[in-house]
């Protein structure tokens, strides 16, 4: 299947990555209970490019007051459904400064906690299964698992390339949002520090080139101008994912809207974001569907929109 604007969920915003700090033994028990296995062999995996980016970011961890040799990251994974997309894996990271600090705060051994990463949740040209989303939903609902942050991604079209020639343009548009921490690398713009509370990072990149050149995916020419804005949102304090969704997400999305507006990104929809939140917070959304079905199909989203519209009409009906 060759993906195009017509057969994908395009021009939408959604949650692409969620990171939680979890008690490792609790996570392991849940994984085993579901008949799954935590694996450590990382060779020849479709998630390897993503794992490499994780390791690189950990090397640049600003918590440099600890001896680096004491914090060699341990990366594990769980295959939770069929397919090669990132959403079919849960990534587990251990032995990093962030977890050591968390353990100290809770007066626990430094290997007590792990960082759990669910990614690839908003990938229009990849298969995301209901089976995977169901398990991820269960883990996100754990109140004892602390939300670290989440990435919200917006897909849009822009005929101009993202490269070093546009650095000054982006700096001018973002103005006081970023504190001059801009990095242009190939077809990506990174802003690693912002002045907005609750917004950790901003990433702008050429999604078409990433999918075709790096992931060797065949895409229709209608997606050639596909660009993506990713914003890392952080909670105000210690909280779980569900509480963040209920009490903080609206305000966080408003800040993301400010960034999109400054970058002249407009016309996108939040239908997929609302669909994701409903599925992750209400098990009935997915229980009505067969497990192997594709969660992120255009038909699935359209069905959700129709259902939501009907409920809205029923609530405003005079009868």
FIDO-900438 format. One record per residue (C-alpha): residue number from 0; y, x, z. Coordinates in steps of 0.001 Angstrom, whole numbers. Layout:
% residues N
@n = NUM, Y = Y, X = X, Z = Z
...
% end
This chain:
% residues 319
@n = 0, Y = 0, X = 0, Z = 0
@n = 1, Y = 3404, X = 1355, Z = -990
@n = 2, Y = 6011, X = 221, Z = 1508
@n = 3, Y = 9358, X = -1095, Z = 308
@n = 4, Y = 12354, X = -2990, Z = 1666
@n = 5, Y = 10602, X = -6215, Z = 666
@n = 6, Y = 7333, X = -5749, Z = 2596
@n = 7, Y = 8530, X = -3961, Z = 5749
@n = 8, Y = 10602, X = -4852, Z = 8794
@n = 9, Y = 13721, X = -3080, Z = 7578
@n = 10, Y = 17346, X = -3051, Z = 8770
@n = 11, Y = 16222, X = -3826, Z = 12317
@n = 12, Y = 16619, X = -2272, Z = 15735
@n = 13, Y = 13706, X = -1704, Z = 18106
@n = 14, Y = 12285, X = 399, Z = 20933
@n = 15, Y = 10498, X = 3407, Z = 19444
@n = 16, Y = 9597, X = 5470, Z = 22526
@n = 17, Y = 9191, X = 4802, Z = 26249
@n = 18, Y = 8658, X = 7533, Z = 28863
@n = 19, Y = 7312, X = 6819, Z = 32353
@n = 20, Y = 6506, X = 8936, Z = 35376
@n = 21, Y = 3128, X = 7815, Z = 36724
@n = 22, Y = 648, X = 8739, Z = 39419
@n = 23, Y = -1959, X = 10653, Z = 37384
@n = 24, Y = -5010, X = 9388, Z = 39276
@n = 25, Y = -3836, X = 5770, Z = 38920
@n = 26, Y = -3301, X = 6203, Z = 35187
@n = 27, Y = -6701, X = 7843, Z = 34820
@n = 28, Y = -8419, X = 4948, Z = 36618
@n = 29, Y = -6758, X = 2418, Z = 34298
@n = 30, Y = -7757, X = 4395, Z = 31212
@n = 31, Y = -11398, X = 4646, Z = 32368
@n = 32, Y = -11443, X = 933, Z = 33278
@n = 33, Y = -10561, X = 140, Z = 29657
@n = 34, Y = -13440, X = 2270, Z = 28383
@n = 35, Y = -11138, X = 4994, Z = 27067
@n = 36, Y = -11105, X = 8755, Z = 27572
@n = 37, Y = -8376, X = 11262, Z = 28358
@n = 38, Y = -8792, X = 14158, Z = 25938
@n = 39, Y = -7463, X = 17703, Z = 25987
@n = 40, Y = -8549, X = 19019, Z = 22562
@n = 41, Y = -5366, X = 18923, Z = 20500
@n = 42, Y = -6506, X = 20474, Z = 17213
@n = 43, Y = -6195, X = 18584, Z = 13904
@n = 44, Y = -4541, X = 15492, Z = 15336
@n = 45, Y = -2024, X = 13322, Z = 13446
@n = 46, Y = 197, X = 13511, Z = 16544
@n = 47, Y = 373, X = 17326, Z = 16461
@n = 48, Y = 3868, X = 17518, Z = 14852
@n = 49, Y = 5156, X = 15245, Z = 17610
@n = 50, Y = 3405, X = 17310, Z = 20289
@n = 51, Y = 5034, X = 20447, Z = 18882
@n = 52, Y = 8474, X = 18830, Z = 19234
@n = 53, Y = 7643, X = 17881, Z = 22837
@n = 54, Y = 6657, X = 21452, Z = 23693
@n = 55, Y = 9833, X = 22783, Z = 22110
@n = 56, Y = 12010, X = 20380, Z = 24120
@n = 57, Y = 10218, X = 21367, Z = 27329
@n = 58, Y = 10935, X = 25041, Z = 26630
@n = 59, Y = 14615, X = 24159, Z = 26592
@n = 60, Y = 14410, X = 22286, Z = 29907
@n = 61, Y = 17734, X = 22912, Z = 31723
@n = 62, Y = 15945, X = 23123, Z = 35092
@n = 63, Y = 15777, X = 26903, Z = 34811
@n = 64, Y = 15845, X = 27616, Z = 38547
@n = 65, Y = 12033, X = 27611, Z = 38507
@n = 66, Y = 9859, X = 30390, Z = 37149
@n = 67, Y = 8980, X = 29407, Z = 33583
@n = 68, Y = 5488, X = 30896, Z = 33789
@n = 69, Y = 4688, X = 28448, Z = 36603
@n = 70, Y = 5396, X = 25520, Z = 34310
@n = 71, Y = 3271, X = 25840, Z = 31217
@n = 72, Y = 3066, X = 22215, Z = 30022
@n = 73, Y = -374, X = 20605, Z = 30024
@n = 74, Y = -607, X = 17974, Z = 27279
@n = 75, Y = -3401, X = 15391, Z = 27069
@n = 76, Y = -3830, X = 12226, Z = 25051
@n = 77, Y = -5713, X = 8938, Z = 24876
@n = 78, Y = -6695, X = 7279, Z = 21582
@n = 79, Y = -6137, X = 3585, Z = 22276
@n = 80, Y = -6743, X = 1985, Z = 18860
@n = 81, Y = -7809, X = 2752, Z = 15314
@n = 82, Y = -5402, X = 4443, Z = 12906
@n = 83, Y = -3384, X = 7646, Z = 12674
@n = 84, Y = 50, X = 6363, Z = 13688
@n = 85, Y = 1732, X = 7624, Z = 16855
@n = 86, Y = 1462, X = 4166, Z = 18435
@n = 87, Y = -2326, X = 4521, Z = 18533
@n = 88, Y = -2039, X = 7296, Z = 21121
@n = 89, Y = -810, X = 7613, Z = 24684
@n = 90, Y = 525, X = 11110, Z = 25369
@n = 91, Y = 229, X = 12538, Z = 28888
@n = 92, Y = 2226, X = 15575, Z = 30016
@n = 93, Y = 1675, X = 17475, Z = 33269
@n = 94, Y = 3052, X = 20572, Z = 34996
@n = 95, Y = 6736, X = 20431, Z = 34091
@n = 96, Y = 9795, X = 20833, Z = 36399
@n = 97, Y = 10703, X = 17157, Z = 36173
@n = 98, Y = 7345, X = 16188, Z = 37725
@n = 99, Y = 7573, X = 18913, Z = 40368
@n = 100, Y = 10914, X = 17498, Z = 41518
@n = 101, Y = 9453, X = 13979, Z = 41547
@n = 102, Y = 6543, X = 15192, Z = 43686
@n = 103, Y = 8893, X = 16955, Z = 46114
@n = 104, Y = 10943, X = 13784, Z = 46509
@n = 105, Y = 7785, X = 11854, Z = 47397
@n = 106, Y = 6318, X = 14660, Z = 49529
@n = 107, Y = 3277, X = 14944, Z = 47257
@n = 108, Y = 1406, X = 17825, Z = 45634
@n = 109, Y = 3112, X = 19070, Z = 42475
@n = 110, Y = 195, X = 17937, Z = 40266
@n = 111, Y = 301, X = 14339, Z = 41580
@n = 112, Y = 2423, X = 12895, Z = 38786
@n = 113, Y = 2416, X = 12942, Z = 35011
@n = 114, Y = 4813, X = 11958, Z = 32250
@n = 115, Y = 3408, X = 9175, Z = 30058
@n = 116, Y = 4820, X = 8794, Z = 26536
@n = 117, Y = 4354, X = 5766, Z = 24282
@n = 118, Y = 5902, X = 6449, Z = 20906
@n = 119, Y = 5893, X = 5191, Z = 17324
@n = 120, Y = 6581, X = 1634, Z = 18498
@n = 121, Y = 9201, X = 1003, Z = 15804
@n = 122, Y = 7769, X = 2464, Z = 12621
@n = 123, Y = 8063, X = -50, Z = 9735
@n = 124, Y = 5831, X = 1953, Z = 7382
@n = 125, Y = 3061, X = 2585, Z = 9925
@n = 126, Y = 383, X = 231, Z = 11236
@n = 127, Y = 973, X = -803, Z = 14855
@n = 128, Y = -1942, X = -2828, Z = 16185
@n = 129, Y = -1856, X = -5712, Z = 18656
@n = 130, Y = -4640, X = -3915, Z = 20517
@n = 131, Y = -2420, X = -907, Z = 21200
@n = 132, Y = 586, X = -3019, Z = 22201
@n = 133, Y = -1550, X = -5026, Z = 24661
@n = 134, Y = -2618, X = -1906, Z = 26564
@n = 135, Y = 857, X = -373, Z = 26474
@n = 136, Y = 2221, X = -3654, Z = 27834
@n = 137, Y = -155, X = -3499, Z = 30803
@n = 138, Y = 941, X = 29, Z = 31653
@n = 139, Y = 4637, X = -738, Z = 31263
@n = 140, Y = 4272, X = -3603, Z = 33729
@n = 141, Y = 3127, X = -1267, Z = 36523
@n = 142, Y = 5918, X = -1374, Z = 39105
@n = 143, Y = 4786, X = 1960, Z = 40563
@n = 144, Y = 5330, X = 3687, Z = 37192
@n = 145, Y = 8960, X = 4860, Z = 37071
@n = 146, Y = 10907, X = 4556, Z = 33833
@n = 147, Y = 12396, X = 7889, Z = 32768
@n = 148, Y = 14081, X = 6724, Z = 29551
@n = 149, Y = 13500, X = 4985, Z = 26233
@n = 150, Y = 14594, X = 5545, Z = 22637
@n = 151, Y = 16093, X = 2631, Z = 20717
@n = 152, Y = 16008, X = 3128, Z = 16937
@n = 153, Y = 18106, X = 1407, Z = 14269
@n = 154, Y = 17197, X = 1548, Z = 10578
@n = 155, Y = 19913, X = 1243, Z = 7954
@n = 156, Y = 20890, X = 2412, Z = 4471
@n = 157, Y = 23369, X = 5175, Z = 3657
@n = 158, Y = 23656, X = 6724, Z = 197
@n = 159, Y = 25182, X = 9943, Z = 1576
@n = 160, Y = 22932, X = 12750, Z = 2811
@n = 161, Y = 22890, X = 13819, Z = 6444
@n = 162, Y = 23592, X = 17563, Z = 6423
@n = 163, Y = 25981, X = 20228, Z = 7723
@n = 164, Y = 28730, X = 18991, Z = 5371
@n = 165, Y = 29035, X = 15814, Z = 7429
@n = 166, Y = 29225, X = 17443, Z = 10855
@n = 167, Y = 33004, X = 17104, Z = 11112
@n = 168, Y = 32810, X = 13514, Z = 9885
@n = 169, Y = 30342, X = 12614, Z = 12629
@n = 170, Y = 32386, X = 14465, Z = 15256
@n = 171, Y = 35480, X = 12546, Z = 14231
@n = 172, Y = 33722, X = 9179, Z = 14283
@n = 173, Y = 31994, X = 9673, Z = 17616
@n = 174, Y = 35232, X = 10926, Z = 19153
@n = 175, Y = 34943, X = 11003, Z = 22926
@n = 176, Y = 31387, X = 9645, Z = 22999
@n = 177, Y = 29927, X = 13148, Z = 22709
@n = 178, Y = 31209, X = 16250, Z = 24450
@n = 179, Y = 30995, X = 18531, Z = 21420
@n = 180, Y = 27260, X = 19221, Z = 21809
@n = 181, Y = 26478, X = 18713, Z = 18120
@n = 182, Y = 23620, X = 20367, Z = 16276
@n = 183, Y = 22873, X = 19906, Z = 12572
@n = 184, Y = 19320, X = 20871, Z = 11652
@n = 185, Y = 18201, X = 20206, Z = 8080
@n = 186, Y = 18639, X = 16425, Z = 7620
@n = 187, Y = 19242, X = 15590, Z = 11284
@n = 188, Y = 22282, X = 15431, Z = 13557
@n = 189, Y = 21686, X = 15890, Z = 17301
@n = 190, Y = 24147, X = 15075, Z = 20063
@n = 191, Y = 22335, X = 16239, Z = 23194
@n = 192, Y = 24952, X = 15217, Z = 25754
@n = 193, Y = 27187, X = 12152, Z = 25790
@n = 194, Y = 30047, X = 10902, Z = 27930
@n = 195, Y = 28554, X = 7405, Z = 28133
@n = 196, Y = 26700, X = 6759, Z = 31369
@n = 197, Y = 23173, X = 5629, Z = 30581
@n = 198, Y = 23152, X = 7212, Z = 27111
@n = 199, Y = 21386, X = 10558, Z = 27186
@n = 200, Y = 21109, X = 11638, Z = 23545
@n = 201, Y = 22003, X = 10547, Z = 20021
@n = 202, Y = 19949, X = 11455, Z = 16951
@n = 203, Y = 20846, X = 10573, Z = 13373
@n = 204, Y = 18455, X = 11545, Z = 10597
@n = 205, Y = 17104, X = 10909, Z = 7101
@n = 206, Y = 14059, X = 8731, Z = 7737
@n = 207, Y = 13023, X = 8570, Z = 4068
@n = 208, Y = 12845, X = 12354, Z = 3781
@n = 209, Y = 10953, X = 12617, Z = 7070
@n = 210, Y = 8330, X = 10099, Z = 5970
@n = 211, Y = 7899, X = 11448, Z = 2441
@n = 212, Y = 8418, X = 15213, Z = 2807
@n = 213, Y = 6975, X = 15805, Z = 6271
@n = 214, Y = 4439, X = 12994, Z = 6634
@n = 215, Y = 3525, X = 12834, Z = 2927
@n = 216, Y = 3868, X = 9062, Z = 2814
@n = 217, Y = 4459, X = 7305, Z = -486
@n = 218, Y = 7439, X = 4971, Z = -262
@n = 219, Y = 9153, X = 2726, Z = -2782
@n = 220, Y = 12473, X = 3853, Z = -4249
@n = 221, Y = 14156, X = 911, Z = -2470
@n = 222, Y = 13834, X = 2938, Z = 761
@n = 223, Y = 15378, X = 6130, Z = -637
@n = 224, Y = 18623, X = 5679, Z = 1320
@n = 225, Y = 16772, X = 4966, Z = 4582
@n = 226, Y = 18500, X = 6569, Z = 7568
@n = 227, Y = 17797, X = 6121, Z = 11286
@n = 228, Y = 19924, X = 6181, Z = 14426
@n = 229, Y = 18018, X = 6881, Z = 17659
@n = 230, Y = 19690, X = 6581, Z = 21040
@n = 231, Y = 18024, X = 7637, Z = 24300
@n = 232, Y = 18829, X = 5151, Z = 27069
@n = 233, Y = 18376, X = 6049, Z = 30740
@n = 234, Y = 18259, X = 3672, Z = 33730
@n = 235, Y = 20985, X = 3751, Z = 36383
@n = 236, Y = 18538, X = 4725, Z = 39115
@n = 237, Y = 14879, X = 4626, Z = 40040
@n = 238, Y = 13356, X = 1568, Z = 38399
@n = 239, Y = 10336, X = 366, Z = 36454
@n = 240, Y = 10352, X = -681, Z = 32797
@n = 241, Y = 10226, X = -4431, Z = 33430
@n = 242, Y = 13133, X = -4337, Z = 35882
@n = 243, Y = 15149, X = -2265, Z = 33405
@n = 244, Y = 14545, X = -4841, Z = 30673
@n = 245, Y = 15630, X = -7698, Z = 32934
@n = 246, Y = 18689, X = -6150, Z = 34588
@n = 247, Y = 19976, X = -3230, Z = 32511
@n = 248, Y = 18944, X = -3516, Z = 28860
@n = 249, Y = 21771, X = -5834, Z = 27778
@n = 250, Y = 24418, X = -3437, Z = 29072
@n = 251, Y = 22592, X = -449, Z = 27565
@n = 252, Y = 22411, X = -2154, Z = 24166
@n = 253, Y = 26149, X = -2819, Z = 24318
@n = 254, Y = 26688, X = 935, Z = 24644
@n = 255, Y = 24348, X = 1509, Z = 21705
@n = 256, Y = 26457, X = -980, Z = 19728
@n = 257, Y = 29574, X = 1086, Z = 20474
@n = 258, Y = 27901, X = 4176, Z = 19009
@n = 259, Y = 26675, X = 2292, Z = 15923
@n = 260, Y = 30143, X = 854, Z = 15349
@n = 261, Y = 31788, X = 4288, Z = 15594
@n = 262, Y = 29302, X = 5602, Z = 13022
@n = 263, Y = 30062, X = 2642, Z = 10700
@n = 264, Y = 26488, X = 1365, Z = 11012
@n = 265, Y = 26463, X = -2412, Z = 10752
@n = 266, Y = 24512, X = -5385, Z = 9424
@n = 267, Y = 21265, X = -4609, Z = 11250
@n = 268, Y = 19338, X = -7220, Z = 13224
@n = 269, Y = 17766, X = -7322, Z = 16685
@n = 270, Y = 14872, X = -9613, Z = 15712
@n = 271, Y = 12251, X = -6873, Z = 16061
@n = 272, Y = 13704, X = -5720, Z = 19395
@n = 273, Y = 13486, X = -9273, Z = 20774
@n = 274, Y = 9946, X = -9608, Z = 19387
@n = 275, Y = 8909, X = -6343, Z = 21075
@n = 276, Y = 10385, X = -7336, Z = 24427
@n = 277, Y = 8678, X = -10720, Z = 24298
@n = 278, Y = 5323, X = -9108, Z = 23449
@n = 279, Y = 5609, X = -6394, Z = 26106
@n = 280, Y = 6713, X = -8750, Z = 28870
@n = 281, Y = 4704, X = -11895, Z = 28070
@n = 282, Y = 976, X = -11428, Z = 27385
@n = 283, Y = 776, X = -14886, Z = 25775
@n = 284, Y = 2693, X = -13575, Z = 22761
@n = 285, Y = -219, X = -11311, Z = 21792
@n = 286, Y = -3135, X = -13271, Z = 23262
@n = 287, Y = -2642, X = -15850, Z = 20525
@n = 288, Y = -3369, X = -13199, Z = 17887
@n = 289, Y = -6574, X = -11344, Z = 16930
@n = 290, Y = -6705, X = -7815, Z = 18405
@n = 291, Y = -7041, X = -5919, Z = 15074
@n = 292, Y = -4020, X = -7671, Z = 13562
@n = 293, Y = -930, X = -5658, Z = 12642
@n = 294, Y = 1765, X = -6166, Z = 15269
@n = 295, Y = 4637, X = -4936, Z = 13098
@n = 296, Y = 3903, X = -6847, Z = 9907
@n = 297, Y = 6769, X = -8749, Z = 8331
@n = 298, Y = 4701, X = -11935, Z = 8619
@n = 299, Y = 4230, X = -11441, Z = 12376
@n = 300, Y = 7967, X = -11026, Z = 12899
@n = 301, Y = 8801, X = -14053, Z = 10739
@n = 302, Y = 6310, X = -16132, Z = 12748
@n = 303, Y = 8042, X = -15056, Z = 15974
@n = 304, Y = 11482, X = -15926, Z = 14582
@n = 305, Y = 10317, X = -19396, Z = 13523
@n = 306, Y = 8691, X = -20001, Z = 16925
@n = 307, Y = 11825, X = -18841, Z = 18735
@n = 308, Y = 14006, X = -21087, Z = 16603
@n = 309, Y = 11795, X = -24102, Z = 17340
@n = 310, Y = 11951, X = -23464, Z = 21097
@n = 311, Y = 15720, X = -23085, Z = 20920
@n = 312, Y = 16042, X = -26415, Z = 19098
@n = 313, Y = 13720, X = -28106, Z = 21588
@n = 314, Y = 15817, X = -26881, Z = 24514
@n = 315, Y = 19015, X = -28276, Z = 22979
@n = 316, Y = 17420, X = -31541, Z = 21869
@n = 317, Y = 18861, X = -34696, Z = 23439
@n = 318, Y = 15481, X = -36416, Z = 23668
% end
